[in-house]
Amino acid sequence: MTLYFSTKKIPQLQHLTLPQRLEALQIAERKLTGPEKLLLNILKLLVVIPVFVLIIQISTNWMAIFWALLVTLLYPLIIKPVHHGLCVKYIPNTHRQGD
């Protein structure tokens, strides 16, 4: 699976405008299989749960807020490439500007 950090980098979507790319990605997301959706949701949980654990630790360690913010900022850097990589196989190669 290739990881794409931007929808501009997906070969099937390079010639489309941003709204068209997002629409094509949304259509492809609906076609994800159950195990793919499960994998994506588990990955999201693995990123989100530490944030809440760190927030709970703020009462004893005020530096935990910085770690929680760091993990929160890393969320799109971890989730979006995997999301795009899973969806790319459901994007048809025949998207054209007028569609």
C-alpha positions in Angstrom: 0.0 0.0 0.0 1.4 3.4 -1.0 0.8 6.2 1.4 -0.3 9.6 0.0 0.1 12.6 2.2 -2.0 14.8 -0.2 -4.8 14.0 -2.6 -2.8 15.9 -5.3 -0.3 13.0 -5.2 -2.9 10.3 -6.1 -2.3 9.6 -9.8 -6.0 9.1 -10.6 -6.9 12.5 -9.0 -4.0 14.8 -10.1 -6.0 16.5 -12.9 -9.1 17.2 -10.8 -9.9 20.3 -8.7 -10.0 20.0 -4.9 -13.8 19.5 -4.6 -13.7 16.9 -7.3 -10.8 15.1 -5.5 -12.6 15.1 -2.2 -15.8 13.8 -3.8 -13.9 11.0 -5.6 -12.2 10.1 -2.3 -15.5 10.1 -0.4 -17.1 7.8 -3.0 -14.0 5.5 -2.7 -14.3 5.6 1.1 -17.8 4.2 0.9 -16.5 1.2 -1.1 -14.0 0.2 1.7 -14.5 -3.4 2.9 -15.3 -4.2 6.5 -11.8 -5.2 7.4 -10.4 -2.1 5.9 -12.8 0.1 7.8 -11.9 -1.9 11.0 -8.2 -1.4 10.4 -8.7 2.4 9.9 -10.9 2.7 13.0 -8.4 0.7 15.1 -5.6 2.9 13.9 -7.6 6.0 14.8 -8.2 4.6 18.3 -4.5 3.9 18.8 -3.8 7.6 18.1 -6.8 9.1 20.1 -6.6 7.0 23.3 -3.1 8.2 24.3 -4.4 11.8 24.1 -7.1 11.0 26.7 -4.6 9.2 28.9 -2.2 12.1 28.7 -5.1 14.5 29.6 -5.9 12.4 32.6 -2.2 12.7 33.7 -2.3 16.5 33.6 -3.4 16.5 37.3 -0.1 15.0 38.3 2.2 16.0 35.5 1.5 19.3 33.7 4.0 18.5 30.9 1.5 15.8 29.7 -0.5 18.6 28.1 2.4 19.2 25.7 2.6 15.5 24.8 -1.2 15.4 24.3 -1.0 18.4 21.9 1.9 16.8 20.0 -0.1 13.5 19.6 -3.1 15.5 18.5 -1.1 17.4 15.9 0.4 14.1 14.6 -3.1 12.6 14.1 -3.5 13.8 10.5 0.0 12.9 9.6 -0.7 9.3 10.6 -4.3 8.8 9.7 -4.7 10.6 6.4 -1.9 8.8 4.4 -3.3 5.4 5.5 -6.8 6.6 4.7 -5.8 7.8 1.2 -3.7 4.6 0.7 -6.7 2.4 1.5 -9.1 4.4 -0.7 -6.9 4.7 -3.8 -7.7 1.3 -5.1 -11.4 2.2 -5.3 -10.8 5.3 -7.3 -11.3 4.6 -11.0 -8.6 5.6 -13.5 -11.2 7.2 -15.8 -12.0 10.4 -13.9 -12.0 13.3 -16.3 -12.3 17.1 -15.7 -15.9 17.3 -17.0 -17.3 14.4 -14.9 
